[in-house]
Amino acid sequence: MKNITIVSACDWNFLWGAYLLAASAARFLPETPVHILQTGFTDDDKALLEQFPTVKVLSLPDNDPRNVANRKSEALLSADTEFVAWLDADCMVIGDISKYLIPKNGEFQIRMRAAAENAWVWRNHYAPGEPRGGLPKSVLEKWRADVGQLEKPLVDSACVTNCFVLHQRHLDFVRQWKSQIAKVIPPAHAGVVDNRNPAYFMTDESVMTSLLAFSNIAPTPGEFLLDRDAKAHVAHFGANPKPWTQWRLRLWYCHPHIMSLLDWARASGYKLPPLPWSFEKRNRLPAYALALAGEAKAKLRSTAGKILRTIKK
């Protein structure tokens, strides 16, 4: 697909993520350009990615100290194709997603959180007695003032910015996103989540949602299709640990896909970064056991937290 560019950005900690993204795009979307903006990569690191024919590695300027997650606009604006798709550097392509990648009617393809997700994400931000599932009133009021354009919100749900696709006509909105991040996100490396900034604690995601709600050039969110087909979708590794450090049970389904991808890369003559313990085939069973143990530990912690909250009440 030559009318769309996949873009991403990361620092050296996501070298393996960038490699999985580049390799999987090369395997399943062999004609699609891929731009990876990076900071901290060596020449050898760059070469590992640029060995794939459609991949171009670009450097992120060092003029912005914010977390790379807040610099997605720079990657989006590096493309000159009709469409551009942002994928986080902890995403990979599973199967031929070409029929899902271009949005219907050139819409802005982005996933909006379901009510239950919103209720969990914003659980600490609702006022007592406020209905849950939408966006908290106090947050909407802050966003309205900061954006300063529309009075009534266009959306009542948060978007998810790990994967989205847009048309060139939406690039002014991307530029607005960039300038709004500069306005409301302090110029410091505070991570992807910053609880010190309540209305914007999800950083780039919060700013994007504020603009979808109150910007007068906001595109209408379209249908998100890149997570529906088990045989052709974008996998997102999400929270830590990442698979190249330790597997989580929720992501174990990706294990055979990654093993297959690495076999494909070797057979195609591509070099791999140094293989982490979790990606060695001989470690499949102990890696799965660690994933099971991690899941059990997380459930125990969740149960303990619920009990403590009940006692406090």
C-alpha positions as CSV (number, residue, x, y, z in Angstrom):
1,M,0.0,0.0,0.0
2,K,1.8,3.1,-1.3
3,N,-0.9,5.7,-0.3
4,I,-0.3,5.3,3.4
5,T,2.7,5.6,5.7
6,I,3.1,3.9,9.0
7,V,4.9,6.1,11.6
8,S,6.2,5.6,15.1
9,A,8.6,7.2,17.5
10,C,10.6,5.8,20.5
11,D,13.9,5.9,22.4
12,W,16.4,3.1,22.7
13,N,14.4,1.2,25.4
14,F,12.0,0.4,22.6
15,L,14.5,-0.9,20.1
16,W,12.9,-4.4,20.1
17,G,9.5,-2.9,19.8
18,A,10.5,-0.8,16.8
19,Y,12.1,-3.9,15.3
20,L,8.9,-6.0,15.7
21,L,6.9,-3.2,14.2
22,A,9.3,-2.7,11.2
23,A,9.7,-6.4,10.6
24,S,5.9,-7.2,10.8
25,A,5.1,-4.3,8.5
26,A,7.7,-5.5,6.0
27,R,6.3,-9.0,6.1
28,F,2.6,-8.2,5.8
29,L,2.6,-4.7,4.2
30,P,5.7,-5.0,2.0
31,E,4.9,-1.8,-0.1
32,T,4.0,0.4,2.8
33,P,6.5,3.1,3.9
34,V,7.4,3.1,7.5
35,H,9.0,6.0,9.3
36,I,10.5,5.5,12.8
37,L,11.6,8.6,14.6
38,Q,14.1,7.9,17.4
39,T,16.4,9.2,20.0
40,G,19.4,7.4,21.4
41,F,19.8,4.8,18.6
42,T,23.3,3.9,17.5
43,D,24.2,3.6,13.8
44,D,24.0,-0.2,14.2
45,D,20.5,0.1,15.7
46,K,19.3,2.2,12.8
47,A,20.8,-0.3,10.3
48,L,18.8,-3.1,12.0
49,L,15.6,-1.2,11.1
50,E,16.6,0.2,7.7
51,Q,17.6,-3.2,6.4
52,F,13.9,-3.6,5.7
53,P,13.4,-1.9,2.3
54,T,10.5,0.4,3.1
55,V,11.7,1.6,6.5
56,K,13.3,5.0,7.1
57,V,14.8,5.9,10.5
58,L,14.7,9.6,11.4
59,S,16.1,11.5,14.3
60,L,13.9,13.3,16.8
61,P,15.3,16.8,17.4
62,D,16.6,17.3,21.0
63,N,14.6,20.5,21.4
64,D,11.7,18.9,23.5
65,P,12.4,17.2,26.8
66,R,8.9,15.7,27.0
67,N,8.3,11.9,26.8
68,V,8.4,10.6,23.3
69,A,4.7,9.8,23.6
70,N,4.0,13.6,23.5
71,R,5.9,13.9,20.2
72,K,3.7,11.8,17.9
73,S,2.8,14.8,15.8
74,E,6.4,15.0,14.5
75,A,6.2,11.5,13.2
76,L,2.8,12.1,11.6
77,L,4.0,15.2,9.9
78,S,7.0,13.4,8.4
79,A,4.7,11.5,6.0
80,D,3.7,12.8,2.5
81,T,1.2,10.1,1.6
82,E,-2.5,10.6,1.4
83,F,-3.0,8.6,4.6
84,V,-0.8,8.2,7.7
85,A,-1.1,5.6,10.5
86,W,0.4,6.1,13.9
87,L,1.4,2.9,15.7
88,D,3.1,2.9,19.1
89,A,6.5,1.4,19.2
90,D,5.1,-1.4,21.3
91,C,2.7,-2.5,18.5
92,M,3.2,-5.1,15.8
93,V,1.2,-6.1,12.8
94,I,-0.4,-9.6,12.8
95,G,-1.5,-10.7,9.4
96,D,-2.5,-8.7,6.3
97,I,-4.3,-5.7,7.8
98,S,-4.5,-3.8,4.4
99,K,-8.3,-4.1,4.1
100,Y,-8.7,-2.4,7.6
101,L,-5.9,0.2,7.4
102,I,-7.5,2.8,5.1
103,P,-10.5,4.3,6.9
104,K,-13.9,4.3,5.3
105,N,-14.6,7.5,3.4
106,G,-11.2,8.8,4.6
107,E,-12.5,9.1,8.2
108,F,-10.3,9.6,11.3
109,Q,-9.9,6.0,12.4
110,I,-9.3,5.9,16.2
111,R,-10.7,3.8,19.0
112,M,-12.9,5.5,21.6
113,R,-13.0,4.0,25.0
114,A,-16.2,2.1,26.1
115,A,-18.1,3.3,29.1
116,A,-16.6,0.7,31.4
117,E,-13.1,1.7,30.3
118,N,-13.8,5.4,30.9
119,A,-15.2,4.6,34.4
120,W,-12.0,2.9,35.3
121,V,-9.5,5.3,33.6
122,W,-11.2,8.4,35.2
123,R,-12.2,6.6,38.5
124,N,-10.2,9.1,40.6
125,H,-11.6,12.1,38.9
126,Y,-15.4,11.9,39.3
127,A,-17.1,14.1,41.8
128,P,-19.1,12.3,44.6
129,G,-22.3,11.1,43.1
130,E,-21.3,11.9,39.5
131,P,-22.4,9.3,36.9
132,R,-19.5,7.2,35.7
133,G,-18.8,6.0,32.2
134,G,-18.4,9.4,30.5
135,L,-15.8,12.2,31.0
136,P,-15.8,13.9,34.4
137,K,-17.4,17.3,34.5
138,S,-14.4,18.9,36.2
139,V,-12.1,17.6,33.4
140,L,-14.4,18.8,30.7
141,E,-14.6,22.3,32.2
142,K,-10.8,22.5,32.3
143,W,-10.5,21.3,28.7
144,R,-13.1,23.8,27.5
145,A,-11.2,26.6,29.1
146,D,-7.9,25.4,27.7
147,V,-9.0,24.8,24.2
148,G,-11.2,27.9,24.1
149,Q,-13.2,27.1,21.0
150,L,-16.4,25.2,21.4
151,E,-18.8,25.4,24.4
152,K,-20.4,22.0,24.2
153,P,-18.2,18.9,23.9
154,L,-18.4,16.8,20.7
155,V,-17.5,13.6,22.5
156,D,-18.1,12.1,25.9
157,S,-15.5,9.4,25.8
158,A,-11.7,9.3,25.8
159,C,-9.8,8.2,22.7
160,V,-6.9,5.8,22.7
161,T,-3.8,7.1,20.9
162,N,-1.7,3.9,20.6
163,C,-3.0,3.3,17.0
164,F,-4.9,5.6,14.7
165,V,-5.2,6.5,11.0
166,L,-5.9,9.8,9.4
167,H,-6.1,11.6,6.1
168,Q,-3.9,14.5,5.0
169,R,-6.8,16.8,5.5
170,H,-6.6,16.2,9.2
171,L,-3.0,17.4,9.5
172,D,-4.1,20.9,10.7
173,F,-5.7,19.1,13.6
174,V,-2.4,17.2,14.2
175,R,-0.6,20.6,14.3
176,Q,-3.2,21.9,16.8
177,W,-2.5,18.7,18.9
178,K,1.2,19.6,18.9
179,S,0.7,23.2,19.9
180,Q,-1.9,22.2,22.6
181,I,0.6,19.7,24.1
182,A,3.2,22.4,24.3
183,K,0.6,24.6,26.1
184,V,-0.7,22.2,28.7
185,I,2.0,19.5,29.2
186,P,5.0,20.8,31.2
187,P,8.3,20.7,29.3
188,A,9.8,17.8,31.3
189,H,10.1,14.0,30.9
190,A,7.3,12.9,33.2
191,G,6.5,9.6,31.6
192,V,3.4,8.5,29.6
193,V,1.2,8.9,32.7
194,D,1.6,12.0,34.9
195,N,-0.8,12.1,37.9
196,R,0.4,15.5,38.9
197,N,-1.5,17.0,36.0
198,P,-5.1,15.7,36.7
199,A,-7.0,16.8,33.6
200,Y,-4.1,15.6,31.4
201,F,-2.7,12.7,33.4
202,M,-2.9,10.5,30.3
203,T,-0.7,13.1,28.6
204,D,-1.0,12.9,24.8
205,E,-4.2,10.9,25.0
206,S,-5.9,13.5,27.3
207,V,-4.8,16.3,25.0
208,M,-6.1,14.6,21.9
209,T,-9.5,13.9,23.7
210,S,-9.7,17.5,24.8
211,L,-9.4,18.6,21.2
212,L,-11.9,16.0,19.9
213,A,-14.3,17.5,22.4
214,F,-13.7,21.2,22.0
215,S,-11.7,22.0,18.8
216,N,-13.6,23.6,16.0
217,I,-11.5,21.6,13.5
218,A,-11.8,18.3,15.2
219,P,-12.5,15.4,12.9
220,T,-15.4,13.1,13.8
221,P,-14.0,9.8,15.1
222,G,-14.7,7.0,12.7
223,E,-15.0,3.2,13.1
224,F,-11.9,1.5,14.4
225,L,-11.3,-1.8,12.6
226,L,-7.7,-2.7,13.5
227,D,-8.5,-4.8,16.6
228,R,-11.4,-7.0,15.4
229,D,-9.9,-9.7,13.3
230,A,-7.9,-12.3,15.2
231,K,-6.0,-13.1,11.9
232,A,-5.3,-9.6,10.9
233,H,-5.0,-6.8,13.5
234,V,-2.6,-4.5,15.3
235,A,-1.3,-6.0,18.6
236,H,-0.5,-3.5,21.3
237,F,1.7,-4.7,24.2
238,G,0.6,-1.8,26.5
239,A,1.7,-1.7,30.1
240,N,5.0,-3.0,31.4
241,P,6.6,-5.5,31.3
242,K,7.0,-5.7,27.6
243,P,7.3,-9.1,25.9
244,W,11.0,-8.6,25.3
245,T,11.5,-8.3,29.0
246,Q,8.9,-10.7,30.4
247,W,5.6,-12.1,29.0
248,R,2.2,-11.2,30.5
249,L,-0.6,-13.7,30.2
250,R,-2.9,-11.4,28.3
251,L,-0.3,-11.1,25.5
252,W,0.8,-14.7,25.4
253,Y,-1.3,-15.2,22.2
254,C,1.4,-13.1,20.5
255,H,4.2,-15.6,21.4
256,P,3.7,-17.8,18.3
257,H,3.3,-14.7,16.1
258,I,6.6,-13.3,17.3
259,M,8.4,-16.7,16.9
260,S,7.0,-16.9,13.4
261,L,8.1,-13.4,12.6
262,L,11.6,-14.0,13.8
263,D,11.8,-17.2,11.8
264,W,10.6,-15.2,8.7
265,A,13.2,-12.5,9.3
266,R,16.1,-15.1,9.6
267,A,14.9,-17.0,6.5
268,S,14.7,-13.7,4.6
269,G,18.3,-12.8,5.5
270,Y,17.6,-10.1,7.9
271,K,19.6,-9.5,11.0
272,L,18.1,-9.5,14.5
273,P,19.0,-7.5,17.6
274,P,20.5,-9.6,20.4
275,L,17.7,-12.1,21.4
276,P,16.2,-11.5,24.9
277,W,15.6,-14.5,27.1
278,S,11.9,-14.3,26.6
279,F,12.2,-14.7,22.8
280,E,14.3,-17.8,22.9
281,K,12.2,-20.8,21.8
282,R,13.8,-23.1,24.4
283,N,12.5,-20.8,27.1
284,R,8.8,-21.1,26.0
285,L,7.6,-23.1,29.0
286,P,9.4,-21.1,31.8
287,A,8.3,-17.9,30.0
288,Y,4.7,-19.1,30.1
289,A,5.1,-20.1,33.8
290,L,6.3,-16.6,34.6
291,A,3.3,-15.1,32.8
292,L,1.0,-17.3,34.9
293,A,2.8,-16.3,38.1
294,G,2.6,-12.6,37.1
295,E,-1.2,-12.9,36.5
296,A,-1.7,-14.6,39.8
297,K,0.3,-11.9,41.6
298,A,-1.7,-9.1,39.9
299,K,-5.0,-10.7,40.9
300,L,-3.9,-11.1,44.5
301,R,-2.8,-7.4,44.6
302,S,-6.2,-6.4,43.1
303,T,-8.1,-8.5,45.7
304,A,-6.0,-7.1,48.5
305,G,-6.7,-3.5,47.3
306,K,-10.5,-4.2,47.2
307,I,-10.4,-5.6,50.7
308,L,-8.5,-2.6,52.1
309,R,-10.9,-0.1,50.4
310,T,-13.8,-2.0,52.0
311,I,-12.2,-1.9,55.4
312,K,-11.6,1.9,55.1
313,K,-15.3,2.4,54.3
